[in-house]
Amino acid sequence: MSHRYATFIKAINLSVDYVILNISMIIAYLIVDHSYIAWISNKNYLPIVLVFNLIWLLSANITRIYEHVLNKDSVKTYRGLFNTYMLFVSLICFTVLIIIGTKAYYITREFLFYALALFGFLLFLWKLIFLSIRKSDRAMLADYRNAVIVGGGRIGHDLYNFVTYNPERGYKILGIFDDDPEKVVDKKLYLGSTDHCIPYMLDKNIEEIFCTLPNTEATKIEQLMLDADKNLKRFKLVPEFFYIHKPTFIQNFGHIPVISIRPEPLENMLNRFFKRLFDIVFSLFIIIFVFSWLFPILALLIKRESSGPVFFVQSRSGRENRPFNCYKFRSMKVNKESDKMQATRGDSRITKIGAFMRRTNLDELPQFFNVLIGEMTVVGPRPHMLSHTEQYSQLIDKFMVRHFLKPGITGWAQVNGHRGETRTTEAMLGRIEADVWYLENWSFLLDLKIIFLTFWNTVKGDKNAF
């Protein structure tokens, strides 16, 4: 987003929200305590003020309410505001009422009610005022800069079309320069050869150049860059990577830009450390407090219903496509097709206790040992049978990308309806797209969300769990 006042407007929004929050608390204190001065010197009250302010900051960061404040329409603005407010209220109630208590700071439930209700009312009123102001002055706030494109090839035309159909980016393209007029399809856009670019910009007082010339024109690009610097014109080089149809991640190795086709948050060592630490703590908790007493019960029921081992051990594809032994409670009768054929709805191989375990995900409990020894993670792409990896890697281009991560007990695909049998390539493609999205958008909060949704789906029932 290229708005002249974007950062300033974001800061104004944040500041006004905090002013409203603290005014709401003061008014609530006056209503409940009937004191007009005591709140200033009340040392027991000030920690609660700090808690309120920090929790609003946390809630706003989780929902990203202050991003793109000049772009969001009124519906998205209020939807984001409502989500942030409800998260804020939930965290306040949990923190103040359950964790730290109210008596320690001499505040009452009435104070919390008045403060939260008044804050919600004033907050929604302020956003209405902000949206009204923004509607009338958005054109003034936006920085619509005139620019030209040098290079009439495919990238140049793609860039022109993108800027034209996305005016919120803040640019107006006046035309295209190229030494070959035939490369500019729309003759109305052709402004001349590349040598005429800088004189034209000086004459029309144009600020920026987007250079889309191919790498083979390196000498011409370098000269244009130098001329732009001499004449105080901003030069922006558009790389010749038109086959990448998604946002990219750029790093600088010295003066050399290196473009990654996707961001990978878990390539960061600190992120991997926290994810691994959570895996160890969470898996130990499940093993000690759930698996330890549930194992003998399930083992007895499994052995009673059908002969065979309690555990089902199968080689599956792990990180970097390295096979590992994945552990599960056996939910089927012992059969020769277990390593080749997926479970289907109404599968005669599934036992009664097996059907129950599969519906409630209890058959996956032994995989917490896989997590503990580092072969799996709590949240990640589900591991596939080796035969499926070999099959689908030939049919789906991005299939192997999911193996950049450790496989998980649950994942983004599973909580979005892509668990269970994959009868068609299209069904598998939906799962792969979800796994790749998770790889590119990982965060610790996303992992917590997926774990919560997994438990929630288990409680309410999942139609794909069989």
N, C-alpha and C positions, 0 to 999 in steps of 0.2 A: 504494500500500500504506500503510495507516494502522496502524502498529505503534508502540507506545510506545518500544520498545528497538531498532527496526530499525537505526538508524545505529550504535548501540552494539554490537549483535551483529555487524554488518558489520566494525567496527573490531576486535572480538575475533578474528574469523576471520582477518582480514589479519595481525594481530599474532602470533597463534599459528602461522600458516603460516610467517612469517618467523623466528620462534624455532626452529621445527623445521628450517627450511632451514639456519640457521647452526649449530645443534647438530649436524646431520648432517655439515656440513663439518669441524667441530672433531673429531668422532669419527673421521672418515675420515683426517684429518691425524694423529691419535694412532695409528691402526692402521698407517698407512704409514710414518710418521717415528719412531714409538716415543718421542715427546717429549711431555711433559706441560706444558711451559712455553714452549718455543721459538716456538710458533705465534703467541703474543701479540706478540712483538717481531720477527717475520719480515716485513720490509717488502715482500719479493717475494710474500708470500702474501696480503697485504691487498688488492691490486688485484683478485685473483681473487674475493675475498669480495664486493667491490663489483660486479663483473661478474655474479656469480650473483644477487645481490639485485636489480639493475636488470633483468636478463632475466626474473626471475620476475614483477616488476611489469609489464613489457611483455606477457608472456604472459597474465597475469591480465586486463589491460585489453583485449587482443584478444578473448579468449573471454568476457569479462564474467562471470567466475565468481562475483564477490562481489555481483552483483545479485540481489535477491529471495531472500536466504538463508533467510528464514522461510517462503517460499511453495513452493519447489521440493521435489518428492518425492524419495525416495532414489535412484530410477533416474536422474532428471535431474541430481541432485547429483553422482552418481558418473560419469555420462557427461561432464558438464562438467569434472569434476576430471581424468578420464583425458585428455580433449582438451587441457586446459591443461598437464598434466604432459608429454605427448608433444611438444607444441610447445616447452615449456621445454627438454627434453632435446635436441631438434633444434637449437634456437638455441644452446645451450651447446656442443654438439659442433661446430657450424659456426663459432662465434665463437672458442672456445678452441683447438680442434685445427687449424683451417684458417687463421683470420685472424691471431690473435696468437701462436699456438704455445704449447707447454708449457715449453720449455727456458728461455724468458726469465723465467719466474716460478718456476722450480725446483719445478714440480709434475709429477706423473706421470699416466699413463693409469689406473694403479691407484687413485690418489686420486679421479679423476673417476668411476670405476666405483663405488667404495665410497660416495662422497658422493651420487651420483644414486640408487643403489639404496636406500640407507638413507633418503634423503629421501622417495622414493616410498612405501616401506613405512610410515614414520611418518605421512606425510601421509594415506594411506588409512585408517590406524588412527585418527587424530584425527578424521577426518570421520565415522567410524562412531560414535565417542563423542559427537560433536556431534549427530548425528541422533538418537541415543538420548535425549540430554538434551532436545532440541527436541520430541521426540514426547511426552514426559511433561509438559513445561512450556509448550507452545505457547499454551494458553489463558491462562496467566498473563502471557506475553510480549505477547500481543495486547492492543491498547487498544480494547475494544468500548465505544464511546460511544453513549449514547442520543441520538436525534435525532428531529425531527419534520419533516414536509413541509407547506409552505403552498402550496396550489394543487392542485386535484384533477383537472386536465386530463390530457391524454395524457402530457405530460412528467413530471408527478408520478407517475403510475402506472408509467411506464417506469423511473423512478429507483427507486421502491419495489421493483419486481421485480428490478432489477439488484443492489441492495444485499442483498436477500433471498437471491439465488442466488450471491452472491459474498461470503460472510462474512469472507473474508480481508481485505476492505477495512476491517474494524474498526468497522462501524456496525450499530446495531439501530434500525430505524425503528418508533416506537411508534404512529404514526397520521398522519392527514392533516387539515389545517384548510382550509376553503373556505367562502365566503359562500353558495355554492350547493350544498346537500347532494347534489343529483342528479348532480353531477360526480364524486362518489366512488362508484365502482361497488360496491366491497365496503363495506357499511354498518358492518361491524365496525371498519373503519379510521377512520371519521369521528369527529373529536374536537370539532368545533364550528366557529364562524365564526372569521375571522382575528383579531377583537378578543379572543378567548379564548386566543390562542396564548401570549402572554407570561405571563399569570397561570398557565396550565397548566404552563409550563416552570419557573416559580419554585416551584410546588407540588410538582412531581415531580423537581426538581433535574436538569433536562435541559440539556445544554450547547450544542447546535447546532441551527440552523434551516436547512433547504434550501428556498429560496423559488423556486417554479416558476410564479409568477403571470405572465400575459402582459404585454407591454409596455404595453398599454392601461391597466393598473392601476398606472401609474408613481407616482401620489400615494400609494397604499396601500403600495407596495413601499418607498418612501422613508421613510414613517412607521414601518413595521415595522423597517427598518434602524436608525433612530434609537432606537426602543424597545429593540431588542436590545443596542445599545451601552450604553445607560443601565443596563441590568440585567446587564451582563457576560455576554451570550450571543453566541456566535459566529454570524455571519450569512453564509450562502453563497448567492449568487445563481446560479441555473441559467438560462443564456440560452435564448431561445425559438427554438432552431434544431434541432428534432427531425428535420428531413429529412437531417441530416448523420449518416451511419451509420458514422463512423470517428473515430479520434482527431484532434483539431484542434490548431492552433498559434495561440496568443494573444499578441498584442503590445499594449503600452499606448502610445497616442499621447496623452501627458499623462494625463488622467483618463478617456480614452475607450478602452475595450477594443476591439481589432480582431481578428476571428477569421479566420484563413486555413484553408481546408478541407484543406490538406495542407502538411506541412513540405517545404521545398526547400533542402537544404544548399548547393546550388550557386548560390543567390541571394547567398550570402556571398562578398564580393569576394576574401577571402583564399583560400577554397576554390577559386574559379575560377582564381586566380593559380597555385596549386600544380598544379591539373589541367592548365592550359595549359603550364606549365613542363615537366611530365612529358611532355605530348604532343610538344613540340618536341624534347626530348632523345631520347625513344624513337624518334620517326619519323626523326630524323637518324641514329641508330644503325642502324636497319633499312635506310635508303636507302644509307648508306655501306658497311656491312659485309655486306649481303645482296642488296639490289636491284642494286647496281653490277655484280656479277659474274654474277648470275642472269639479268639482263635480256637480254643478247645470246643466251644459250642458249635461253631461252623464246621470244624473238622469232624466232629461226631455226626452231624447231620449229613455231611457229604459222604462219609464212609457208610452210613446206614442206608442211604438211598441207592448207591451204585458202587460197584467195586472199582478199585483203582486208587491212585495217589490223591492226597488232599490238594497238593499244589499242581498247577499246570504251568510248565516251563516251556517257553517258546523263543526261538531266536528271532529277534526283530532288529530293524534298522535304527541305529543310534546316531549320535552326533558325528558329522563327517562321514556318514553312511557306514560307520563301523558297527558290525553286528554285536548284540549282547543278549544275554538270557533274561527275558522279561518274566517276572513271577506274577501269577494270579491264583486265586482259589479256583479249583476245577469246577466249572459250571455245566459241563457236558459229560455224557458217557464217553468212555475211552473209545476213540475212533481214529481211522487212518487218514481222514480228510481234514483233520484239525489244522494242519500246517498249510493247507491250500484253499479251503473253502470258508468264507465268512459265515457267521451266524445270520440266519434269516428269520423273519417273523414266523412263528409257529414251527421253528426248527425242532424236529423230533429228537435231535441229539441232546437238547437242553433238558436237564433234570428239573424237578419242581423246586428244589432248594436253589438250583442254579438260576432259574428264572427270577426268583426273589432277589438273589444277590446281584444279578445284572440290572434289575430295575432300580435297586438302591445303591449301586456302585460298590457294594461290599466286596465283590470279586476282585476289585483293584487294590484292596488294602495291602497285600504283600508287596506291591510296587513301592511302598514307602521304604523298604529295604534297598531297592534299586536307587531311590533318591539318596538315601543315607550314604551309600558307597560311591555316589557320584555318577552313576550311569544314566540317571534320569533326573528330572526336576519336577517340582510340584505343578508348575504351570508351564506348558509348552505344547508343541505339536504332538499329537498322539503317535506312538510308534507303530509302524505298519509291518506286516509280515514281509519277509525277504522277497517272496514271490510277487507280492503286490508292488514293492518298490521297483523291482525289475520291470514289471509290466507297465506301470503308469509312468515311469521315467521316460519311456519311449513314446507315450501318447500326449503328455502334458509338459510343455517347455519348462515351466517354473517348478516342476515337482521336486527336483533335488534341492531347491533353495531352502526348503524347510529343514534340511539336514545341517544347516549352519548352526542350528540350536540343538540343545539336548531335548530329547522327547519328554513329554510331560504326562502326568496322571490325568490332568484335565487341561483344556485349552480354549482359546478364543473361538475356534471352530465348533467345539462341542457345546458351548453355551449359546451359540447362535444357530442351533438346529442342524449342525452337520455331523452329528455323531451317528453311530450304528452302521448299517449296511450301505455300501455304495454300489448300487446296481449299474449305474451308467458312468461314462467318463465325465458328463456334465456335473453329476453329483460329486465326484471326486474333485473336479475343478473348483467347485464352490468351497470345498474344505481347504484346498491348497491356497486359494486367494485369501481366506481368513487367516491361515497360518503365516503367509507372507506379510499380511497387514500387521499381525502381532509382532513379527520380527522387526518391522520398520518403526513400530510405535510403542515398543515396550516401555513400561514404567512400573515402579513398585506398586503404585496405587492401582494400575491396571491389573496386576496380578491379584491384589486383594479383591478387586471387583469380580474377577473371574472365579475366584474361590467362593465368594459369597453367592454368585449366580449358580454355581455348581450345587451347593447345598440347597439353594432355593428350588432349583429344578428337581432335585431329588425329592424334596418334601411335596411339591405340587404334582410331580409326575411328569415324565418326559415320554412323548409318544414314540420317540426313536430308541428308547431304552428297552431292549428285548434280548 
